[in-house]
Amino acid sequence: MQSLKIPFTALTCGLLLTGCQLQPHSPTVDVLGSYFPAWIVCVVLGLALTLVVRQILIGLKLADHLVPAPLIYVCMVIVFTLAVWLVLFQN
């Protein structure tokens, strides 16, 4: 059993490191002269869009009908974040 442990560990490490060369650079965004990872910008925009939609739902008096409201708002943040990622960083 000990003899299989070293090749298995080497194979696992090799497979995990293969993804390091798939993308030649990390996606960064220039915000006021400072570079941020693109995913932070997408999360912030997704959260902002969710807050706008929440205010619209409150104005239309539909927010009371969202039964598991925390779950729905978390799902909205995820959907808007992924949509912003697809729109801004489709390459």
N, CA, C and O atoms as CSV, one atom per row, in Angstrom:
chain,resi,resn,atom,element,x,y,z
A,1,MET,N,N,0.819,-1.195,0.000
A,1,MET,CA,C,0.000,0.000,0.000
A,1,MET,C,C,0.859,1.255,0.000
A,1,MET,O,O,0.509,2.252,-0.632
A,2,GLN,N,N,1.980,1.209,0.705
A,2,GLN,CA,C,2.882,2.347,0.784
A,2,GLN,C,C,3.521,2.631,-0.576
A,2,GLN,O,O,3.817,3.783,-0.890
A,3,SER,N,N,3.734,1.589,-1.384
A,3,SER,CA,C,4.377,1.778,-2.679
A,3,SER,C,C,3.450,2.495,-3.671
A,3,SER,O,O,3.935,3.136,-4.604
A,4,LEU,N,N,2.143,2.401,-3.489
A,4,LEU,CA,C,1.207,3.089,-4.369
A,4,LEU,C,C,0.973,4.530,-3.950
A,4,LEU,O,O,0.468,5.323,-4.744
A,5,LYS,N,N,1.319,4.883,-2.748
A,5,LYS,CA,C,1.041,6.218,-2.224
A,5,LYS,C,C,1.854,7.289,-2.946
A,5,LYS,O,O,1.318,8.352,-3.260
A,6,ILE,N,N,3.134,7.037,-3.218
A,6,ILE,CA,C,3.990,8.038,-3.857
A,6,ILE,C,C,3.575,8.285,-5.307
A,6,ILE,O,O,3.447,9.448,-5.687
A,7,PRO,N,N,3.352,7.250,-6.152
A,7,PRO,CA,C,2.903,7.537,-7.526
A,7,PRO,C,C,1.539,8.217,-7.569
A,7,PRO,O,O,1.300,9.079,-8.415
A,8,PHE,N,N,0.647,7.833,-6.662
A,8,PHE,CA,C,-0.670,8.458,-6.632
A,8,PHE,C,C,-0.556,9.937,-6.273
A,8,PHE,O,O,-1.237,10.774,-6.865
A,9,THR,N,N,0.296,10.259,-5.313
A,9,THR,CA,C,0.499,11.655,-4.921
A,9,THR,C,C,1.126,12.446,-6.064
A,9,THR,O,O,0.732,13.585,-6.314
A,10,ALA,N,N,2.084,11.865,-6.753
A,10,ALA,CA,C,2.722,12.542,-7.882
A,10,ALA,C,C,1.727,12.763,-9.014
A,10,ALA,O,O,1.721,13.830,-9.629
A,11,LEU,N,N,0.890,11.774,-9.297
A,11,LEU,CA,C,-0.121,11.907,-10.339
A,11,LEU,C,C,-1.138,12.985,-9.974
A,11,LEU,O,O,-1.518,13.790,-10.825
A,12,THR,N,N,-1.576,13.008,-8.734
A,12,THR,CA,C,-2.541,14.003,-8.282
A,12,THR,C,C,-1.958,15.408,-8.396
A,12,THR,O,O,-2.624,16.314,-8.896
A,13,CYS,N,N,-0.727,15.597,-7.941
A,13,CYS,CA,C,-0.093,16.912,-8.042
A,13,CYS,C,C,0.087,17.319,-9.499
A,13,CYS,O,O,-0.113,18.483,-9.846
A,14,GLY,N,N,0.456,16.390,-10.336
A,14,GLY,CA,C,0.621,16.692,-11.750
A,14,GLY,C,C,-0.679,17.116,-12.404
A,14,GLY,O,O,-0.692,18.052,-13.202
A,15,LEU,N,N,-1.773,16.440,-12.078
A,15,LEU,CA,C,-3.068,16.809,-12.643
A,15,LEU,C,C,-3.535,18.167,-12.146
A,15,LEU,O,O,-4.123,18.932,-12.909
A,16,LEU,N,N,-3.286,18.477,-10.895
A,16,LEU,CA,C,-3.703,19.767,-10.353
A,16,LEU,C,C,-2.895,20.917,-10.940
A,16,LEU,O,O,-3.407,22.031,-11.053
A,17,LEU,N,N,-1.667,20.673,-11.308
A,17,LEU,CA,C,-0.828,21.730,-11.849
A,17,LEU,C,C,-0.990,21.928,-13.351
A,17,LEU,O,O,-0.438,22.881,-13.901
A,18,THR,N,N,-1.725,21.064,-14.021
A,18,THR,CA,C,-1.888,21.205,-15.471
A,18,THR,C,C,-2.719,22.421,-15.837
A,18,THR,O,O,-2.561,22.949,-16.938
A,19,GLY,N,N,-3.585,22.880,-14.975
A,19,GLY,CA,C,-4.419,24.039,-15.273
A,19,GLY,C,C,-3.702,25.360,-15.152
A,19,GLY,O,O,-4.263,26.398,-15.501
A,20,CYS,N,N,-2.474,25.350,-14.665
A,20,CYS,CA,C,-1.754,26.610,-14.458
A,20,CYS,C,C,-1.375,27.283,-15.768
A,20,CYS,O,O,-1.212,28.503,-15.785
A,21,GLN,N,N,-1.229,26.560,-16.850
A,21,GLN,CA,C,-0.819,27.149,-18.118
A,21,GLN,C,C,-1.972,27.317,-19.098
A,21,GLN,O,O,-1.736,27.691,-20.248
A,22,LEU,N,N,-3.196,27.057,-18.691
A,22,LEU,CA,C,-4.312,27.183,-19.614
A,22,LEU,C,C,-4.579,28.627,-19.991
A,22,LEU,O,O,-4.922,28.909,-21.139
A,23,GLN,N,N,-4.431,29.539,-19.058
A,23,GLN,CA,C,-4.679,30.941,-19.314
A,23,GLN,C,C,-3.375,31.697,-19.090
A,23,GLN,O,O,-2.819,31.652,-17.993
A,24,PRO,N,N,-2.881,32.386,-20.106
A,24,PRO,CA,C,-1.571,33.001,-19.976
A,24,PRO,C,C,-1.526,34.179,-19.004
A,24,PRO,O,O,-0.447,34.533,-18.528
A,25,HIS,N,N,-2.640,34.780,-18.707
A,25,HIS,CA,C,-2.659,35.915,-17.784
A,25,HIS,C,C,-3.935,35.890,-16.955
A,25,HIS,O,O,-4.931,35.273,-17.332
A,26,SER,N,N,-3.882,36.554,-15.851
A,26,SER,CA,C,-5.077,36.625,-15.020
A,26,SER,C,C,-5.900,37.834,-15.458
A,26,SER,O,O,-5.337,38.887,-15.759
A,27,PRO,N,N,-7.223,37.698,-15.496
A,27,PRO,CA,C,-8.047,38.831,-15.904
A,27,PRO,C,C,-8.078,39.884,-14.798
A,27,PRO,O,O,-8.558,39.628,-13.694
A,28,THR,N,N,-7.564,41.058,-15.108
A,28,THR,CA,C,-7.571,42.154,-14.157
A,28,THR,C,C,-8.249,43.357,-14.787
A,28,THR,O,O,-8.306,43.479,-16.010
A,29,VAL,N,N,-8.757,44.234,-13.955
A,29,VAL,CA,C,-9.472,45.407,-14.409
A,29,VAL,C,C,-8.843,46.622,-13.745
A,29,VAL,O,O,-8.570,46.604,-12.545
A,30,ASP,N,N,-8.613,47.675,-14.518
A,30,ASP,CA,C,-8.054,48.909,-13.983
A,30,ASP,C,C,-9.189,49.749,-13.390
A,30,ASP,O,O,-10.055,50.227,-14.122
A,31,VAL,N,N,-9.185,49.926,-12.076
A,31,VAL,CA,C,-10.188,50.733,-11.387
A,31,VAL,C,C,-9.447,51.861,-10.677
A,31,VAL,O,O,-8.746,51.633,-9.691
A,32,LEU,N,N,-9.609,53.073,-11.187
A,32,LEU,CA,C,-8.962,54.265,-10.620
A,32,LEU,C,C,-7.458,54.082,-10.468
A,32,LEU,O,O,-6.880,54.473,-9.454
A,33,GLY,N,N,-6.829,53.492,-11.470
A,33,GLY,CA,C,-5.390,53.340,-11.473
A,33,GLY,C,C,-4.860,52.134,-10.728
A,33,GLY,O,O,-3.648,51.917,-10.703
A,34,SER,N,N,-5.727,51.345,-10.123
A,34,SER,CA,C,-5.287,50.161,-9.394
A,34,SER,C,C,-5.936,48.935,-10.030
A,34,SER,O,O,-7.121,48.949,-10.364
A,35,TYR,N,N,-5.156,47.889,-10.192
A,35,TYR,CA,C,-5.663,46.682,-10.844
A,35,TYR,C,C,-6.318,45.744,-9.831
A,35,TYR,O,O,-5.722,45.397,-8.812
A,36,PHE,N,N,-7.542,45.345,-10.125
A,36,PHE,CA,C,-8.301,44.420,-9.296
A,36,PHE,C,C,-8.580,43.155,-10.102
A,36,PHE,O,O,-8.689,43.207,-11.327
A,37,PRO,N,N,-8.694,42.030,-9.421
A,37,PRO,CA,C,-9.142,40.834,-10.148
A,37,PRO,C,C,-10.552,41.060,-10.705
A,37,PRO,O,O,-11.391,41.687,-10.059
A,38,ALA,N,N,-10.795,40.552,-11.884
A,38,ALA,CA,C,-12.064,40.791,-12.563
A,38,ALA,C,C,-13.240,40.221,-11.785
A,38,ALA,O,O,-14.343,40.762,-11.862
A,39,TRP,N,N,-13.032,39.144,-11.040
A,39,TRP,CA,C,-14.153,38.539,-10.329
A,39,TRP,C,C,-14.655,39.449,-9.219
A,39,TRP,O,O,-15.838,39.406,-8.882
A,40,ILE,N,N,-13.781,40.276,-8.640
A,40,ILE,CA,C,-14.238,41.204,-7.599
A,40,ILE,C,C,-15.169,42.245,-8.215
A,40,ILE,O,O,-16.203,42.583,-7.638
A,41,VAL,N,N,-14.795,42.751,-9.390
A,41,VAL,CA,C,-15.640,43.730,-10.069
A,41,VAL,C,C,-16.987,43.102,-10.419
A,41,VAL,O,O,-18.023,43.748,-10.269
A,42,CYS,N,N,-16.987,41.858,-10.879
A,42,CYS,CA,C,-18.232,41.181,-11.240
A,42,CYS,C,C,-19.123,40.958,-10.026
A,42,CYS,O,O,-20.341,41.114,-10.119
A,43,VAL,N,N,-18.534,40.595,-8.887
A,43,VAL,CA,C,-19.330,40.381,-7.676
A,43,VAL,C,C,-19.941,41.696,-7.203
A,43,VAL,O,O,-21.106,41.727,-6.805
A,44,VAL,N,N,-19.178,42.773,-7.242
A,44,VAL,CA,C,-19.700,44.072,-6.816
A,44,VAL,C,C,-20.838,44.522,-7.733
A,44,VAL,O,O,-21.862,45.015,-7.259
A,45,LEU,N,N,-20.661,44.354,-9.039
A,45,LEU,CA,C,-21.733,44.714,-9.966
A,45,LEU,C,C,-22.951,43.801,-9.805
A,45,LEU,O,O,-24.086,44.265,-9.914
A,46,GLY,N,N,-22.731,42.517,-9.549
A,46,GLY,CA,C,-23.846,41.608,-9.308
A,46,GLY,C,C,-24.623,41.972,-8.061
A,46,GLY,O,O,-25.851,41.895,-8.042
A,47,LEU,N,N,-23.906,42.371,-7.015
A,47,LEU,CA,C,-24.565,42.806,-5.783
A,47,LEU,C,C,-25.343,44.101,-6.014
A,47,LEU,O,O,-26.462,44.246,-5.524
A,48,ALA,N,N,-24.761,45.035,-6.752
A,48,ALA,CA,C,-25.447,46.298,-7.037
A,48,ALA,C,C,-26.714,46.055,-7.864
A,48,ALA,O,O,-27.752,46.662,-7.600
A,49,LEU,N,N,-26.632,45.179,-8.853
A,49,LEU,CA,C,-27.821,44.865,-9.654
A,49,LEU,C,C,-28.903,44.198,-8.816
A,49,LEU,O,O,-30.091,44.449,-9.013
A,50,THR,N,N,-28.490,43.352,-7.885
A,50,THR,CA,C,-29.466,42.709,-7.003
A,50,THR,C,C,-30.163,43.739,-6.117
A,50,THR,O,O,-31.369,43.648,-5.888
A,51,LEU,N,N,-29.418,44.703,-5.625
A,51,LEU,CA,C,-30.034,45.757,-4.800
A,51,LEU,C,C,-31.010,46.606,-5.614
A,51,LEU,O,O,-32.046,47.025,-5.098
A,52,VAL,N,N,-30.686,46.859,-6.876
A,52,VAL,CA,C,-31.608,47.607,-7.738
A,52,VAL,C,C,-32.882,46.809,-7.967
A,52,VAL,O,O,-33.984,47.350,-7.876
A,53,VAL,N,N,-32.730,45.516,-8.266
A,53,VAL,CA,C,-33.911,44.666,-8.482
A,53,VAL,C,C,-34.740,44.562,-7.204
A,53,VAL,O,O,-35.969,44.531,-7.261
A,54,ARG,N,N,-34.074,44.506,-6.057
A,54,ARG,CA,C,-34.795,44.442,-4.778
A,54,ARG,C,C,-35.645,45.702,-4.573
A,54,ARG,O,O,-36.794,45.619,-4.140
A,55,GLN,N,N,-35.070,46.868,-4.889
A,55,GLN,CA,C,-35.833,48.110,-4.748
A,55,GLN,C,C,-37.006,48.150,-5.718
A,55,GLN,O,O,-38.076,48.655,-5.378
A,56,ILE,N,N,-36.814,47.624,-6.913
A,56,ILE,CA,C,-37.920,47.556,-7.875
A,56,ILE,C,C,-39.009,46.630,-7.363
A,56,ILE,O,O,-40.192,46.954,-7.471
A,57,LEU,N,N,-38.633,45.478,-6.805
A,57,LEU,CA,C,-39.623,44.539,-6.258
A,57,LEU,C,C,-40.367,45.144,-5.069
A,57,LEU,O,O,-41.566,44.917,-4.908
A,58,ILE,N,N,-39.673,45.903,-4.246
A,58,ILE,CA,C,-40.335,46.578,-3.119
A,58,ILE,C,C,-41.309,47.629,-3.643
A,58,ILE,O,O,-42.419,47.762,-3.127
A,59,GLY,N,N,-40.899,48.372,-4.661
A,59,GLY,CA,C,-41.774,49.389,-5.248
A,59,GLY,C,C,-43.013,48.791,-5.889
A,59,GLY,O,O,-44.082,49.401,-5.861
A,60,LEU,N,N,-42.883,47.621,-6.457
A,60,LEU,CA,C,-44.028,46.941,-7.071
A,60,LEU,C,C,-44.817,46.110,-6.067
A,60,LEU,O,O,-45.804,45.467,-6.426
A,61,LYS,N,N,-44.383,46.123,-4.820
A,61,LYS,CA,C,-45.008,45.367,-3.728
A,61,LYS,C,C,-45.010,43.858,-4.000
A,61,LYS,O,O,-45.965,43.158,-3.665
A,62,LEU,N,N,-43.935,43.378,-4.608
A,62,LEU,CA,C,-43.789,41.953,-4.869
A,62,LEU,C,C,-42.791,41.298,-3.923
A,62,LEU,O,O,-42.680,40.072,-3.895
A,63,ALA,N,N,-42.073,42.092,-3.157
A,63,ALA,CA,C,-41.049,41.541,-2.268
A,63,ALA,C,C,-41.646,40.677,-1.169
A,63,ALA,O,O,-40.990,39.758,-0.679
A,64,ASP,N,N,-42.871,40.957,-0.781
A,64,ASP,CA,C,-43.513,40.163,0.272
A,64,ASP,C,C,-43.849,38.748,-0.193
A,64,ASP,O,O,-44.028,37.852,0.631
A,65,HIS,N,N,-43.935,38.546,-1.484
A,65,HIS,CA,C,-44.300,37.235,-2.028
A,65,HIS,C,C,-43.097,36.315,-2.230
A,65,HIS,O,O,-43.264,35.153,-2.599
A,66,LEU,N,N,-41.900,36.816,-1.993
A,66,LEU,CA,C,-40.701,35.993,-2.096
A,66,LEU,C,C,-40.540,35.236,-0.789
A,66,LEU,O,O,-40.046,35.782,0.198
A,67,VAL,N,N,-40.956,33.986,-0.785
A,67,VAL,CA,C,-41.042,33.229,0.462
A,67,VAL,C,C,-39.667,32.971,1.078
A,67,VAL,O,O,-39.444,33.419,2.202
A,68,PRO,N,N,-38.745,32.293,0.434
A,68,PRO,CA,C,-37.403,32.188,1.030
A,68,PRO,C,C,-36.536,33.339,0.507
A,68,PRO,O,O,-35.631,33.122,-0.298
A,69,ALA,N,N,-36.815,34.555,0.967
A,69,ALA,CA,C,-36.176,35.762,0.430
A,69,ALA,C,C,-34.648,35.712,0.459
A,69,ALA,O,O,-34.028,36.081,-0.539
A,70,PRO,N,N,-34.008,35.275,1.551
A,70,PRO,CA,C,-32.534,35.239,1.519
A,70,PRO,C,C,-31.992,34.328,0.418
A,70,PRO,O,O,-31.004,34.664,-0.235
A,71,LEU,N,N,-32.624,33.194,0.212
A,71,LEU,CA,C,-32.180,32.276,-0.829
A,71,LEU,C,C,-32.358,32.898,-2.213
A,71,LEU,O,O,-31.488,32.758,-3.073
A,72,ILE,N,N,-33.460,33.570,-2.427
A,72,ILE,CA,C,-33.729,34.187,-3.728
A,72,ILE,C,C,-32.735,35.303,-4.005
A,72,ILE,O,O,-32.251,35.436,-5.129
A,73,TYR,N,N,-32.423,36.111,-2.989
A,73,TYR,CA,C,-31.475,37.205,-3.209
A,73,TYR,C,C,-30.055,36.688,-3.415
A,73,TYR,O,O,-29.300,37.270,-4.194
A,74,VAL,N,N,-29.685,35.626,-2.745
A,74,VAL,CA,C,-28.360,35.027,-2.980
A,74,VAL,C,C,-28.285,34.475,-4.396
A,74,VAL,O,O,-27.266,34.629,-5.070
A,75,CYS,N,N,-29.345,33.839,-4.849
A,75,CYS,CA,C,-29.372,33.324,-6.217
A,75,CYS,C,C,-29.325,34.458,-7.235
A,75,CYS,O,O,-28.703,34.319,-8.289
A,76,MET,N,N,-29.976,35.580,-6.930
A,76,MET,CA,C,-29.918,36.740,-7.821
A,76,MET,C,C,-28.496,37.276,-7.926
A,76,MET,O,O,-28.037,37.616,-9.017
A,77,VAL,N,N,-27.802,37.353,-6.804
A,77,VAL,CA,C,-26.412,37.826,-6.821
A,77,VAL,C,C,-25.568,36.909,-7.701
A,77,VAL,O,O,-24.757,37.380,-8.499
A,78,ILE,N,N,-25.758,35.615,-7.557
A,78,ILE,CA,C,-24.978,34.664,-8.354
A,78,ILE,C,C,-25.295,34.802,-9.833
A,78,ILE,O,O,-24.383,34.827,-10.660
A,79,VAL,N,N,-26.562,34.891,-10.177
A,79,VAL,CA,C,-26.960,35.004,-11.586
A,79,VAL,C,C,-26.435,36.306,-12.189
A,79,VAL,O,O,-25.898,36.301,-13.296
A,80,PHE,N,N,-26.586,37.415,-11.473
A,80,PHE,CA,C,-26.106,38.691,-12.004
A,80,PHE,C,C,-24.584,38.714,-12.100
A,80,PHE,O,O,-24.037,39.274,-13.049
A,81,THR,N,N,-23.899,38.119,-11.140
A,81,THR,CA,C,-22.439,38.068,-11.186
A,81,THR,C,C,-21.969,37.285,-12.406
A,81,THR,O,O,-21.075,37.732,-13.125
A,82,LEU,N,N,-22.560,36.132,-12.638
A,82,LEU,CA,C,-22.173,35.326,-13.798
A,82,LEU,C,C,-22.557,36.000,-15.119
A,82,LEU,O,O,-21.839,35.882,-16.112
A,83,ALA,N,N,-23.686,36.705,-15.125
A,83,ALA,CA,C,-24.093,37.421,-16.340
A,83,ALA,C,C,-23.120,38.560,-16.646
A,83,ALA,O,O,-22.755,38.771,-17.803
A,84,VAL,N,N,-22.701,39.290,-15.620
A,84,VAL,CA,C,-21.729,40.362,-15.831
A,84,VAL,C,C,-20.411,39.781,-16.327
A,84,VAL,O,O,-19.774,40.359,-17.208
A,85,TRP,N,N,-19.996,38.648,-15.774
A,85,TRP,CA,C,-18.760,37.997,-16.226
A,85,TRP,C,C,-18.864,37.633,-17.709
A,85,TRP,O,O,-17.921,37.850,-18.469
A,86,LEU,N,N,-20.007,37.083,-18.118
A,86,LEU,CA,C,-20.174,36.692,-19.514
A,86,LEU,C,C,-20.212,37.901,-20.437
A,86,LEU,O,O,-19.690,37.846,-21.550
A,87,VAL,N,N,-20.819,38.980,-19.993
A,87,VAL,CA,C,-20.927,40.163,-20.841
A,87,VAL,C,C,-19.579,40.877,-20.967
A,87,VAL,O,O,-19.190,41.274,-22.065
A,88,LEU,N,N,-18.871,41.040,-19.853
A,88,LEU,CA,C,-17.635,41.821,-19.874
A,88,LEU,C,C,-16.392,41.018,-20.246
A,88,LEU,O,O,-15.465,41.563,-20.846
A,89,PHE,N,N,-16.359,39.740,-19.901
A,89,PHE,CA,C,-15.141,38.940,-20.077
A,89,PHE,C,C,-15.452,37.652,-20.836
A,89,PHE,O,O,-15.192,36.561,-20.327
A,90,GLN,N,N,-15.998,37.760,-22.035
A,90,GLN,CA,C,-16.380,36.565,-22.775
A,90,GLN,C,C,-15.204,35.869,-23.425
A,90,GLN,O,O,-15.369,34.751,-23.914
A,91,ASN,N,N,-14.042,36.460,-23.457
A,91,ASN,CA,C,-12.882,35.804,-24.086
A,91,ASN,C,C,-12.368,34.763,-23.169
A,91,ASN,O,O,-11.394,34.083,-23.491
